[in-house]
Amino acid sequence: MAGMAALYSAIRFVEAYGLWRQKTWAEWLALVGGCIYLPLEIYEIHAKASIVHVSALLINLVVIVLMGLVLLQKQRGNHA
């Protein structure tokens, strides 16, 4: 478990470094990282709906949509 926690932490630090340096790969990593939590959040709402669970899902969806829009804008900018 400690090894998994260390790996997760290392990935998040790499992601933070990339986002700080405005790297596109880090934005993709953040998008994928946000999507990974969706099934768990949906399961938690299904198991026991609460304002906390619904809020977590909504906030995560907003972050995912914003990251997706940023990536689409960058992609369109590269093609122009």
N, CA, C and O atoms as a Maestro MAE file, in Angstrom:
{
 s_m_m2io_version
 :::
 2.0.0
}

f_m_ct {
 s_m_title
 :::
 protein
 m_atom[320] {
  # First column is atom index #
  i_m_mmod_type
  r_m_x_coord
  r_m_y_coord
  r_m_z_coord
  i_m_residue_number
  s_m_chain_name
  s_m_pdb_residue_name
  s_m_pdb_atom_name
  i_m_atomic_number
  :::
  1 25 0.825 -1.197 0.000 1 A "MET " " N  " 7
  2 3 0.000 0.000 0.000 1 A "MET " " CA " 6
  3 2 0.868 1.259 0.000 1 A "MET " " C  " 6
  4 15 0.554 2.243 -0.671 1 A "MET " " O  " 8
  5 25 1.958 1.213 0.759 2 A "ALA " " N  " 7
  6 3 2.839 2.374 0.823 2 A "ALA " " CA " 6
  7 2 3.471 2.643 -0.544 2 A "ALA " " C  " 6
  8 15 3.640 3.796 -0.939 2 A "ALA " " O  " 8
  9 25 3.814 1.587 -1.252 3 A "GLY " " N  " 7
  10 3 4.386 1.744 -2.587 3 A "GLY " " CA " 6
  11 2 3.398 2.376 -3.554 3 A "GLY " " C  " 6
  12 15 3.762 3.228 -4.363 3 A "GLY " " O  " 8
  13 25 2.139 1.948 -3.460 4 A "MET " " N  " 7
  14 3 1.090 2.525 -4.318 4 A "MET " " CA " 6
  15 2 0.868 4.000 -3.987 4 A "MET " " C  " 6
  16 15 0.689 4.826 -4.881 4 A "MET " " O  " 8
  17 25 0.882 4.314 -2.715 5 A "ALA " " N  " 7
  18 3 0.711 5.707 -2.296 5 A "ALA " " CA " 6
  19 2 1.875 6.561 -2.786 5 A "ALA " " C  " 6
  20 15 1.676 7.696 -3.218 5 A "ALA " " O  " 8
  21 25 3.077 6.023 -2.718 6 A "ALA " " N  " 7
  22 3 4.255 6.758 -3.192 6 A "ALA " " CA " 6
  23 2 4.188 6.966 -4.705 6 A "ALA " " C  " 6
  24 15 4.523 8.043 -5.198 6 A "ALA " " O  " 8
  25 25 3.759 5.944 -5.438 7 A "LEU " " N  " 7
  26 3 3.617 6.061 -6.889 7 A "LEU " " CA " 6
  27 2 2.560 7.104 -7.251 7 A "LEU " " C  " 6
  28 15 2.785 7.944 -8.122 7 A "LEU " " O  " 8
  29 25 1.416 7.051 -6.587 8 A "TYR " " N  " 7
  30 3 0.342 8.023 -6.825 8 A "TYR " " CA " 6
  31 2 0.841 9.443 -6.549 8 A "TYR " " C  " 6
  32 15 0.582 10.362 -7.326 8 A "TYR " " O  " 8
  33 25 1.543 9.609 -5.460 9 A "SER " " N  " 7
  34 3 2.076 10.915 -5.093 9 A "SER " " CA " 6
  35 2 3.085 11.400 -6.123 9 A "SER " " C  " 6
  36 15 3.079 12.574 -6.494 9 A "SER " " O  " 8
  37 25 3.937 10.519 -6.580 10 A "ALA " " N  " 7
  38 3 4.938 10.892 -7.584 10 A "ALA " " CA " 6
  39 2 4.273 11.330 -8.885 10 A "ALA " " C  " 6
  40 15 4.689 12.314 -9.498 10 A "ALA " " O  " 8
  41 25 3.246 10.606 -9.303 11 A "ILE " " N  " 7
  42 3 2.523 10.977 -10.531 11 A "ILE " " CA " 6
  43 2 1.890 12.351 -10.373 11 A "ILE " " C  " 6
  44 15 1.936 13.162 -11.299 11 A "ILE " " O  " 8
  45 25 1.307 12.621 -9.224 12 A "ARG " " N  " 7
  46 3 0.676 13.923 -8.995 12 A "ARG " " CA " 6
  47 2 1.707 15.056 -8.959 12 A "ARG " " C  " 6
  48 15 1.428 16.158 -9.430 12 A "ARG " " O  " 8
  49 25 2.891 14.793 -8.407 13 A "PHE " " N  " 7
  50 3 3.943 15.809 -8.403 13 A "PHE " " CA " 6
  51 2 4.436 16.083 -9.823 13 A "PHE " " C  " 6
  52 15 4.690 17.233 -10.180 13 A "PHE " " O  " 8
  53 25 4.571 15.037 -10.630 14 A "VAL " " N  " 7
  54 3 4.973 15.216 -12.028 14 A "VAL " " CA " 6
  55 2 3.907 16.019 -12.771 14 A "VAL " " C  " 6
  56 15 4.227 16.914 -13.553 14 A "VAL " " O  " 8
  57 25 2.651 15.694 -12.523 15 A "GLU " " N  " 7
  58 3 1.543 16.431 -13.138 15 A "GLU " " CA " 6
  59 2 1.575 17.907 -12.722 15 A "GLU " " C  " 6
  60 15 1.417 18.793 -13.561 15 A "GLU " " O  " 8
  61 25 1.775 18.162 -11.449 16 A "ALA " " N  " 7
  62 3 1.831 19.546 -10.959 16 A "ALA " " CA " 6
  63 2 2.983 20.306 -11.600 16 A "ALA " " C  " 6
  64 15 2.825 21.465 -11.982 16 A "ALA " " O  " 8
  65 25 4.143 19.660 -11.721 17 A "TYR " " N  " 7
  66 3 5.301 20.292 -12.364 17 A "TYR " " CA " 6
  67 2 4.968 20.650 -13.818 17 A "TYR " " C  " 6
  68 15 5.248 21.757 -14.277 17 A "TYR " " O  " 8
  69 25 4.365 19.692 -14.529 18 A "GLY " " N  " 7
  70 3 4.006 19.928 -15.925 18 A "GLY " " CA " 6
  71 2 2.972 21.025 -16.089 18 A "GLY " " C  " 6
  72 15 3.065 21.834 -17.012 18 A "GLY " " O  " 8
  73 25 1.988 21.061 -15.201 19 A "LEU " " N  " 7
  74 3 0.987 22.126 -15.270 19 A "LEU " " CA " 6
  75 2 1.615 23.485 -14.963 19 A "LEU " " C  " 6
  76 15 1.267 24.492 -15.579 19 A "LEU " " O  " 8
  77 25 2.535 23.504 -14.015 20 A "TRP " " N  " 7
  78 3 3.220 24.753 -13.669 20 A "TRP " " CA " 6
  79 2 4.011 25.272 -14.878 20 A "TRP " " C  " 6
  80 15 4.079 26.478 -15.116 20 A "TRP " " O  " 8
  81 25 4.601 24.348 -15.630 21 A "ARG " " N  " 7
  82 3 5.394 24.700 -16.811 21 A "ARG " " CA " 6
  83 2 4.542 24.806 -18.078 21 A "ARG " " C  " 6
  84 15 5.068 25.013 -19.172 21 A "ARG " " O  " 8
  85 25 3.220 24.662 -17.921 22 A "GLN " " N  " 7
  86 3 2.246 24.770 -19.005 22 A "GLN " " CA " 6
  87 2 2.523 23.780 -20.132 22 A "GLN " " C  " 6
  88 15 2.525 24.142 -21.308 22 A "GLN " " O  " 8
  89 25 2.753 22.535 -19.755 23 A "LYS " " N  " 7
  90 3 3.007 21.464 -20.713 23 A "LYS " " CA " 6
  91 2 1.695 20.789 -21.086 23 A "LYS " " C  " 6
  92 15 0.865 20.501 -20.224 23 A "LYS " " O  " 8
  93 25 1.518 20.540 -22.376 24 A "THR " " N  " 7
  94 3 0.288 19.923 -22.856 24 A "THR " " CA " 6
  95 2 0.119 18.507 -22.306 24 A "THR " " C  " 6
  96 15 -0.998 18.099 -21.990 24 A "THR " " O  " 8
  97 25 1.217 17.753 -22.188 25 A "TRP " " N  " 7
  98 3 1.108 16.395 -21.664 25 A "TRP " " CA " 6
  99 2 0.559 16.387 -20.245 25 A "TRP " " C  " 6
  100 15 -0.147 15.457 -19.852 25 A "TRP " " O  " 8
  101 25 0.882 17.424 -19.474 26 A "ALA " " N  " 7
  102 3 0.382 17.498 -18.100 26 A "ALA " " CA " 6
  103 2 -1.115 17.792 -18.084 26 A "ALA " " C  " 6
  104 15 -1.833 17.313 -17.206 26 A "ALA " " O  " 8
  105 25 -1.583 18.572 -19.043 27 A "GLU " " N  " 7
  106 3 -3.019 18.842 -19.133 27 A "GLU " " CA " 6
  107 2 -3.771 17.568 -19.483 27 A "GLU " " C  " 6
  108 15 -4.853 17.319 -18.952 27 A "GLU " " O  " 8
  109 25 -3.202 16.758 -20.374 28 A "TRP " " N  " 7
  110 3 -3.809 15.462 -20.689 28 A "TRP " " CA " 6
  111 2 -3.808 14.551 -19.471 28 A "TRP " " C  " 6
  112 15 -4.786 13.853 -19.206 28 A "TRP " " O  " 8
  113 25 -2.712 14.563 -18.737 29 A "LEU " " N  " 7
  114 3 -2.624 13.756 -17.522 29 A "LEU " " CA " 6
  115 2 -3.670 14.193 -16.496 29 A "LEU " " C  " 6
  116 15 -4.280 13.354 -15.832 29 A "LEU " " O  " 8
  117 25 -3.874 15.497 -16.369 30 A "ALA " " N  " 7
  118 3 -4.891 16.010 -15.444 30 A "ALA " " CA " 6
  119 2 -6.292 15.605 -15.895 30 A "ALA " " C  " 6
  120 15 -7.137 15.256 -15.071 30 A "ALA " " O  " 8
  121 25 -6.532 15.650 -17.196 31 A "LEU " " N  " 7
  122 3 -7.842 15.259 -17.729 31 A "LEU " " CA " 6
  123 2 -8.119 13.784 -17.451 31 A "LEU " " C  " 6
  124 15 -9.195 13.428 -16.972 31 A "LEU " " O  " 8
  125 25 -7.157 12.941 -17.750 32 A "VAL " " N  " 7
  126 3 -7.316 11.499 -17.494 32 A "VAL " " CA " 6
  127 2 -7.444 11.247 -15.995 32 A "VAL " " C  " 6
  128 15 -8.268 10.440 -15.565 32 A "VAL " " O  " 8
  129 25 -6.629 11.938 -15.204 33 A "GLY " " N  " 7
  130 3 -6.692 11.779 -13.754 33 A "GLY " " CA " 6
  131 2 -8.055 12.150 -13.190 33 A "GLY " " C  " 6
  132 15 -8.549 11.497 -12.271 33 A "GLY " " O  " 8
  133 25 -8.656 13.186 -13.732 34 A "GLY " " N  " 7
  134 3 -9.994 13.569 -13.284 34 A "GLY " " CA " 6
  135 2 -11.048 12.560 -13.684 34 A "GLY " " C  " 6
  136 15 -11.985 12.298 -12.929 34 A "GLY " " O  " 8
  137 25 -10.898 11.989 -14.875 35 A "CYS " " N  " 7
  138 3 -11.874 11.002 -15.352 35 A "CYS " " CA " 6
  139 2 -11.816 9.701 -14.568 35 A "CYS " " C  " 6
  140 15 -12.817 8.993 -14.463 35 A "CYS " " O  " 8
  141 25 -10.662 9.385 -14.021 36 A "ILE " " N  " 7
  142 3 -10.512 8.140 -13.276 36 A "ILE " " CA " 6
  143 2 -11.450 8.095 -12.064 36 A "ILE " " C  " 6
  144 15 -11.913 7.025 -11.669 36 A "ILE " " O  " 8
  145 25 -11.720 9.256 -11.486 37 A "TYR " " N  " 7
  146 3 -12.543 9.292 -10.273 37 A "TYR " " CA " 6
  147 2 -14.045 9.226 -10.554 37 A "TYR " " C  " 6
  148 15 -14.826 8.993 -9.632 37 A "TYR " " O  " 8
  149 25 -14.462 9.423 -11.788 38 A "LEU " " N  " 7
  150 3 -15.897 9.456 -12.100 38 A "LEU " " CA " 6
  151 2 -16.647 8.183 -11.687 38 A "LEU " " C  " 6
  152 15 -17.693 8.289 -11.046 38 A "LEU " " O  " 8
  153 25 -16.158 6.993 -12.025 39 A "PRO " " N  " 7
  154 3 -16.907 5.788 -11.613 39 A "PRO " " CA " 6
  155 2 -17.079 5.682 -10.098 39 A "PRO " " C  " 6
  156 15 -18.146 5.298 -9.619 39 A "PRO " " O  " 8
  157 25 -16.041 6.018 -9.350 40 A "LEU " " N  " 7
  158 3 -16.130 5.969 -7.889 40 A "LEU " " CA " 6
  159 2 -17.154 6.976 -7.369 40 A "LEU " " C  " 6
  160 15 -17.945 6.665 -6.479 40 A "LEU " " O  " 8
  161 25 -17.131 8.179 -7.930 41 A "GLU " " N  " 7
  162 3 -18.078 9.202 -7.485 41 A "GLU " " CA " 6
  163 2 -19.514 8.809 -7.825 41 A "GLU " " C  " 6
  164 15 -20.424 9.033 -7.026 41 A "GLU " " O  " 8
  165 25 -19.718 8.234 -8.983 42 A "ILE " " N  " 7
  166 3 -21.058 7.782 -9.368 42 A "ILE " " CA " 6
  167 2 -21.511 6.638 -8.463 42 A "ILE " " C  " 6
  168 15 -22.669 6.593 -8.048 42 A "ILE " " O  " 8
  169 25 -20.598 5.713 -8.158 43 A "TYR " " N  " 7
  170 3 -20.928 4.619 -7.253 43 A "TYR " " CA " 6
  171 2 -21.324 5.158 -5.875 43 A "TYR " " C  " 6
  172 15 -22.299 4.695 -5.283 43 A "TYR " " O  " 8
  173 25 -20.574 6.130 -5.369 44 A "GLU " " N  " 7
  174 3 -20.875 6.696 -4.051 44 A "GLU " " CA " 6
  175 2 -22.258 7.356 -4.039 44 A "GLU " " C  " 6
  176 15 -22.993 7.251 -3.057 44 A "GLU " " O  " 8
  177 25 -22.599 8.024 -5.118 45 A "ILE " " N  " 7
  178 3 -23.937 8.638 -5.198 45 A "ILE " " CA " 6
  179 2 -25.005 7.544 -5.231 45 A "ILE " " C  " 6
  180 15 -26.045 7.663 -4.584 45 A "ILE " " O  " 8
  181 25 -24.741 6.482 -5.986 46 A "HIS " " N  " 7
  182 3 -25.698 5.379 -6.062 46 A "HIS " " CA " 6
  183 2 -25.845 4.682 -4.708 46 A "HIS " " C  " 6
  184 15 -26.952 4.312 -4.318 46 A "HIS " " O  " 8
  185 25 -24.741 4.504 -3.998 47 A "ALA " " N  " 7
  186 3 -24.773 3.818 -2.701 47 A "ALA " " CA " 6
  187 2 -25.455 4.666 -1.636 47 A "ALA " " C  " 6
  188 15 -26.284 4.168 -0.874 47 A "ALA " " O  " 8
  189 25 -25.106 5.946 -1.585 48 A "LYS " " N  " 7
  190 3 -25.686 6.830 -0.582 48 A "LYS " " CA " 6
  191 2 -25.558 8.270 -1.069 48 A "LYS " " C  " 6
  192 15 -24.523 8.915 -0.899 48 A "LYS " " O  " 8
  193 25 -26.622 8.747 -1.669 49 A "ALA " " N  " 7
  194 3 -26.611 10.106 -2.203 49 A "ALA " " CA " 6
  195 2 -26.532 11.121 -1.063 49 A "ALA " " C  " 6
  196 15 -27.278 11.054 -0.087 49 A "ALA " " O  " 8
  197 25 -25.612 12.050 -1.220 50 A "SER " " N  " 7
  198 3 -25.504 13.142 -0.259 50 A "SER " " CA " 6
  199 2 -25.022 14.375 -1.006 50 A "SER " " C  " 6
  200 15 -24.536 14.284 -2.133 50 A "SER " " O  " 8
  201 25 -25.158 15.501 -0.379 51 A "ILE " " N  " 7
  202 3 -24.729 16.745 -1.006 51 A "ILE " " CA " 6
  203 2 -23.220 16.742 -1.243 51 A "ILE " " C  " 6
  204 15 -22.745 17.325 -2.217 51 A "ILE " " O  " 8
  205 25 -22.475 16.098 -0.370 52 A "VAL " " N  " 7
  206 3 -21.012 16.017 -0.524 52 A "VAL " " CA " 6
  207 2 -20.657 15.196 -1.763 52 A "VAL " " C  " 6
  208 15 -19.809 15.609 -2.553 52 A "VAL " " O  " 8
  209 25 -21.292 14.047 -1.939 53 A "HIS " " N  " 7
  210 3 -20.995 13.192 -3.086 53 A "HIS " " CA " 6
  211 2 -21.403 13.866 -4.389 53 A "HIS " " C  " 6
  212 15 -20.654 13.835 -5.366 53 A "HIS " " O  " 8
  213 25 -22.567 14.465 -4.410 54 A "VAL " " N  " 7
  214 3 -23.037 15.139 -5.622 54 A "VAL " " CA " 6
  215 2 -22.147 16.339 -5.932 54 A "VAL " " C  " 6
  216 15 -21.823 16.583 -7.095 54 A "VAL " " O  " 8
  217 25 -21.752 17.086 -4.911 55 A "SER " " N  " 7
  218 3 -20.867 18.235 -5.113 55 A "SER " " CA " 6
  219 2 -19.518 17.798 -5.658 55 A "SER " " C  " 6
  220 15 -18.973 18.442 -6.555 55 A "SER " " O  " 8
  221 25 -18.977 16.714 -5.129 56 A "ALA " " N  " 7
  222 3 -17.686 16.211 -5.619 56 A "ALA " " CA " 6
  223 2 -17.780 15.835 -7.091 56 A "ALA " " C  " 6
  224 15 -16.880 16.139 -7.873 56 A "ALA " " O  " 8
  225 25 -18.869 15.174 -7.467 57 A "LEU " " N  " 7
  226 3 -19.063 14.799 -8.864 57 A "LEU " " CA " 6
  227 2 -19.185 16.036 -9.750 57 A "LEU " " C  " 6
  228 15 -18.555 16.109 -10.805 57 A "LEU " " O  " 8
  229 25 -19.984 16.997 -9.329 58 A "LEU " " N  " 7
  230 3 -20.178 18.200 -10.144 58 A "LEU " " CA " 6
  231 2 -18.885 19.000 -10.296 58 A "LEU " " C  " 6
  232 15 -18.572 19.474 -11.388 58 A "LEU " " O  " 8
  233 25 -18.150 19.146 -9.224 59 A "ILE " " N  " 7
  234 3 -16.876 19.886 -9.292 59 A "ILE " " CA " 6
  235 2 -15.905 19.157 -10.212 59 A "ILE " " C  " 6
  236 15 -15.231 19.783 -11.030 59 A "ILE " " O  " 8
  237 25 -15.834 17.851 -10.080 60 A "ASN " " N  " 7
  238 3 -14.943 17.077 -10.934 60 A "ASN " " CA " 6
  239 2 -15.358 17.204 -12.400 60 A "ASN " " C  " 6
  240 15 -14.498 17.330 -13.272 60 A "ASN " " O  " 8
  241 25 -16.647 17.173 -12.679 61 A "LEU " " N  " 7
  242 3 -17.113 17.332 -14.057 61 A "LEU " " CA " 6
  243 2 -16.755 18.709 -14.618 61 A "LEU " " C  " 6
  244 15 -16.382 18.824 -15.786 61 A "LEU " " O  " 8
  245 25 -16.865 19.742 -13.800 62 A "VAL " " N  " 7
  246 3 -16.490 21.087 -14.248 62 A "VAL " " CA " 6
  247 2 -15.000 21.128 -14.593 62 A "VAL " " C  " 6
  248 15 -14.614 21.687 -15.620 62 A "VAL " " O  " 8
  249 25 -14.173 20.544 -13.746 63 A "VAL " " N  " 7
  250 3 -12.727 20.522 -13.998 63 A "VAL " " CA " 6
  251 2 -12.429 19.755 -15.286 63 A "VAL " " C  " 6
  252 15 -11.620 20.200 -16.100 63 A "VAL " " O  " 8
  253 25 -13.072 18.620 -15.471 64 A "ILE " " N  " 7
  254 3 -12.853 17.815 -16.672 64 A "ILE " " CA " 6
  255 2 -13.259 18.582 -17.921 64 A "ILE " " C  " 6
  256 15 -12.528 18.587 -18.912 64 A "ILE " " O  " 8
  257 25 -14.411 19.224 -17.882 65 A "VAL " " N  " 7
  258 3 -14.877 19.998 -19.043 65 A "VAL " " CA " 6
  259 2 -13.926 21.157 -19.335 65 A "VAL " " C  " 6
  260 15 -13.591 21.407 -20.494 65 A "VAL " " O  " 8
  261 25 -13.489 21.864 -18.296 66 A "LEU " " N  " 7
  262 3 -12.568 22.977 -18.511 66 A "LEU " " CA " 6
  263 2 -11.240 22.505 -19.091 66 A "LEU " " C  " 6
  264 15 -10.704 23.137 -20.001 66 A "LEU " " O  " 8
  265 25 -10.710 21.408 -18.579 67 A "MET " " N  " 7
  266 3 -9.459 20.870 -19.122 67 A "MET " " CA " 6
  267 2 -9.652 20.434 -20.569 67 A "MET " " C  " 6
  268 15 -8.776 20.653 -21.405 67 A "MET " " O  " 8
  269 25 -10.780 19.825 -20.867 68 A "GLY " " N  " 7
  270 3 -11.069 19.425 -22.244 68 A "GLY " " CA " 6
  271 2 -11.158 20.619 -23.172 68 A "GLY " " C  " 6
  272 15 -10.656 20.569 -24.295 68 A "GLY " " O  " 8
  273 25 -11.792 21.697 -22.718 69 A "LEU " " N  " 7
  274 3 -11.890 22.902 -23.542 69 A "LEU " " CA " 6
  275 2 -10.520 23.531 -23.788 69 A "LEU " " C  " 6
  276 15 -10.234 23.994 -24.893 69 A "LEU " " O  " 8
  277 25 -9.682 23.546 -22.767 70 A "VAL " " N  " 7
  278 3 -8.321 24.080 -22.927 70 A "VAL " " CA " 6
  279 2 -7.560 23.267 -23.963 70 A "VAL " " C  " 6
  280 15 -6.892 23.829 -24.832 70 A "VAL " " O  " 8
  281 25 -7.659 21.957 -23.874 71 A "LEU " " N  " 7
  282 3 -6.953 21.101 -24.828 71 A "LEU " " CA " 6
  283 2 -7.496 21.270 -26.245 71 A "LEU " " C  " 6
  284 15 -6.725 21.277 -27.205 71 A "LEU " " O  " 8
  285 25 -8.809 21.407 -26.385 72 A "LEU " " N  " 7
  286 3 -9.392 21.648 -27.711 72 A "LEU " " CA " 6
  287 2 -8.936 22.981 -28.283 72 A "LEU " " C  " 6
  288 15 -8.618 23.073 -29.468 72 A "LEU " " O  " 8
  289 25 -8.902 24.011 -27.449 73 A "GLN " " N  " 7
  290 3 -8.427 25.319 -27.901 73 A "GLN " " CA " 6
  291 2 -6.984 25.243 -28.371 73 A "GLN " " C  " 6
  292 15 -6.640 25.798 -29.414 73 A "GLN " " O  " 8
  293 25 -6.143 24.565 -27.615 74 A "LYS " " N  " 7
  294 3 -4.738 24.418 -28.003 74 A "LYS " " CA " 6
  295 2 -4.617 23.661 -29.317 74 A "LYS " " C  " 6
  296 15 -3.816 24.022 -30.180 74 A "LYS " " O  " 8
  297 25 -5.416 22.612 -29.465 75 A "GLN " " N  " 7
  298 3 -5.355 21.802 -30.676 75 A "GLN " " CA " 6
  299 2 -5.801 22.630 -31.881 75 A "GLN " " C  " 6
  300 15 -5.173 22.562 -32.937 75 A "GLN " " O  " 8
  301 25 -6.855 23.395 -31.740 76 A "ARG " " N  " 7
  302 3 -7.312 24.249 -32.839 76 A "ARG " " CA " 6
  303 2 -6.285 25.334 -33.161 76 A "ARG " " C  " 6
  304 15 -6.094 25.692 -34.324 76 A "ARG " " O  " 8
  305 25 -5.631 25.850 -32.133 77 A "GLY " " N  " 7
  306 3 -4.599 26.865 -32.331 77 A "GLY " " CA " 6
  307 2 -3.407 26.323 -33.089 77 A "GLY " " C  " 6
  308 15 -2.781 27.046 -33.864 77 A "GLY " " O  " 8
  309 25 -3.085 25.053 -32.873 78 A "ASN " " N  " 7
  310 3 -1.958 24.439 -33.577 78 A "ASN " " CA " 6
  311 2 -2.257 24.186 -35.043 78 A "ASN " " C  " 6
  312 15 -1.345 24.160 -35.870 78 A "ASN " " O  " 8
  313 25 -3.525 24.001 -35.371 79 A "HIS " " N  " 7
  314 3 -3.921 23.721 -36.753 79 A "HIS " " CA " 6
  315 2 -4.109 25.003 -37.560 79 A "HIS " " C  " 6
  316 15 -4.148 24.953 -38.790 79 A "HIS " " O  " 8
  317 25 -4.226 26.136 -36.896 80 A "ALA " " N  " 7
  318 3 -4.495 27.388 -37.617 80 A "ALA " " CA " 6
  319 2 -3.228 28.009 -38.174 80 A "ALA " " C  " 6
  320 15 -3.284 29.064 -38.806 80 A "ALA " " O  " 8
  :::
 }
 m_bond[319] {
  # First column is bond index #
  i_m_from
  i_m_to
  i_m_order
  :::
  1 1 2 1
  2 2 3 1
  3 3 4 2
  4 3 5 1
  5 5 6 1
  6 6 7 1
  7 7 8 2
  8 7 9 1
  9 9 10 1
  10 10 11 1
  11 11 12 2
  12 11 13 1
  13 13 14 1
  14 14 15 1
  15 15 16 2
  16 15 17 1
  17 17 18 1
  18 18 19 1
  19 19 20 2
  20 19 21 1
  21 21 22 1
  22 22 23 1
  23 23 24 2
  24 23 25 1
  25 25 26 1
  26 26 27 1
  27 27 28 2
  28 27 29 1
  29 29 30 1
  30 30 31 1
  31 31 32 2
  32 31 33 1
  33 33 34 1
  34 34 35 1
  35 35 36 2
  36 35 37 1
  37 37 38 1
  38 38 39 1
  39 39 40 2
  40 39 41 1
  41 41 42 1
  42 42 43 1
  43 43 44 2
  44 43 45 1
  45 45 46 1
  46 46 47 1
  47 47 48 2
  48 47 49 1
  49 49 50 1
  50 50 51 1
  51 51 52 2
  52 51 53 1
  53 53 54 1
  54 54 55 1
  55 55 56 2
  56 55 57 1
  57 57 58 1
  58 58 59 1
  59 59 60 2
  60 59 61 1
  61 61 62 1
  62 62 63 1
  63 63 64 2
  64 63 65 1
  65 65 66 1
  66 66 67 1
  67 67 68 2
  68 67 69 1
  69 69 70 1
  70 70 71 1
  71 71 72 2
  72 71 73 1
  73 73 74 1
  74 74 75 1
  75 75 76 2
  76 75 77 1
  77 77 78 1
  78 78 79 1
  79 79 80 2
  80 79 81 1
  81 81 82 1
  82 82 83 1
  83 83 84 2
  84 83 85 1
  85 85 86 1
  86 86 87 1
  87 87 88 2
  88 87 89 1
  89 89 90 1
  90 90 91 1
  91 91 92 2
  92 91 93 1
  93 93 94 1
  94 94 95 1
  95 95 96 2
  96 95 97 1
  97 97 98 1
  98 98 99 1
  99 99 100 2
  100 99 101 1
  101 101 102 1
  102 102 103 1
  103 103 104 2
  104 103 105 1
  105 105 106 1
  106 106 107 1
  107 107 108 2
  108 107 109 1
  109 109 110 1
  110 110 111 1
  111 111 112 2
  112 111 113 1
  113 113 114 1
  114 114 115 1
  115 115 116 2
  116 115 117 1
  117 117 118 1
  118 118 119 1
  119 119 120 2
  120 119 121 1
  121 121 122 1
  122 122 123 1
  123 123 124 2
  124 123 125 1
  125 125 126 1
  126 126 127 1
  127 127 128 2
  128 127 129 1
  129 129 130 1
  130 130 131 1
  131 131 132 2
  132 131 133 1
  133 133 134 1
  134 134 135 1
  135 135 136 2
  136 135 137 1
  137 137 138 1
  138 138 139 1
  139 139 140 2
  140 139 141 1
  141 141 142 1
  142 142 143 1
  143 143 144 2
  144 143 145 1
  145 145 146 1
  146 146 147 1
  147 147 148 2
  148 147 149 1
  149 149 150 1
  150 150 151 1
  151 151 152 2
  152 151 153 1
  153 153 154 1
  154 154 155 1
  155 155 156 2
  156 155 157 1
  157 157 158 1
  158 158 159 1
  159 159 160 2
  160 159 161 1
  161 161 162 1
  162 162 163 1
  163 163 164 2
  164 163 165 1
  165 165 166 1
  166 166 167 1
  167 167 168 2
  168 167 169 1
  169 169 170 1
  170 170 171 1
  171 171 172 2
  172 171 173 1
  173 173 174 1
  174 174 175 1
  175 175 176 2
  176 175 177 1
  177 177 178 1
  178 178 179 1
  179 179 180 2
  180 179 181 1
  181 181 182 1
  182 182 183 1
  183 183 184 2
  184 183 185 1
  185 185 186 1
  186 186 187 1
  187 187 188 2
  188 187 189 1
  189 189 190 1
  190 190 191 1
  191 191 192 2
  192 191 193 1
  193 193 194 1
  194 194 195 1
  195 195 196 2
  196 195 197 1
  197 197 198 1
  198 198 199 1
  199 199 200 2
  200 199 201 1
  201 201 202 1
  202 202 203 1
  203 203 204 2
  204 203 205 1
  205 205 206 1
  206 206 207 1
  207 207 208 2
  208 207 209 1
  209 209 210 1
  210 210 211 1
  211 211 212 2
  212 211 213 1
  213 213 214 1
  214 214 215 1
  215 215 216 2
  216 215 217 1
  217 217 218 1
  218 218 219 1
  219 219 220 2
  220 219 221 1
  221 221 222 1
  222 222 223 1
  223 223 224 2
  224 223 225 1
  225 225 226 1
  226 226 227 1
  227 227 228 2
  228 227 229 1
  229 229 230 1
  230 230 231 1
  231 231 232 2
  232 231 233 1
  233 233 234 1
  234 234 235 1
  235 235 236 2
  236 235 237 1
  237 237 238 1
  238 238 239 1
  239 239 240 2
  240 239 241 1
  241 241 242 1
  242 242 243 1
  243 243 244 2
  244 243 245 1
  245 245 246 1
  246 246 247 1
  247 247 248 2
  248 247 249 1
  249 249 250 1
  250 250 251 1
  251 251 252 2
  252 251 253 1
  253 253 254 1
  254 254 255 1
  255 255 256 2
  256 255 257 1
  257 257 258 1
  258 258 259 1
  259 259 260 2
  260 259 261 1
  261 261 262 1
  262 262 263 1
  263 263 264 2
  264 263 265 1
  265 265 266 1
  266 266 267 1
  267 267 268 2
  268 267 269 1
  269 269 270 1
  270 270 271 1
  271 271 272 2
  272 271 273 1
  273 273 274 1
  274 274 275 1
  275 275 276 2
  276 275 277 1
  277 277 278 1
  278 278 279 1
  279 279 280 2
  280 279 281 1
  281 281 282 1
  282 282 283 1
  283 283 284 2
  284 283 285 1
  285 285 286 1
  286 286 287 1
  287 287 288 2
  288 287 289 1
  289 289 290 1
  290 290 291 1
  291 291 292 2
  292 291 293 1
  293 293 294 1
  294 294 295 1
  295 295 296 2
  296 295 297 1
  297 297 298 1
  298 298 299 1
  299 299 300 2
  300 299 301 1
  301 301 302 1
  302 302 303 1
  303 303 304 2
  304 303 305 1
  305 305 306 1
  306 306 307 1
  307 307 308 2
  308 307 309 1
  309 309 310 1
  310 310 311 1
  311 311 312 2
  312 311 313 1
  313 313 314 1
  314 314 315 1
  315 315 316 2
  316 315 317 1
  317 317 318 1
  318 318 319 1
  319 319 320 2
  :::
 }
}
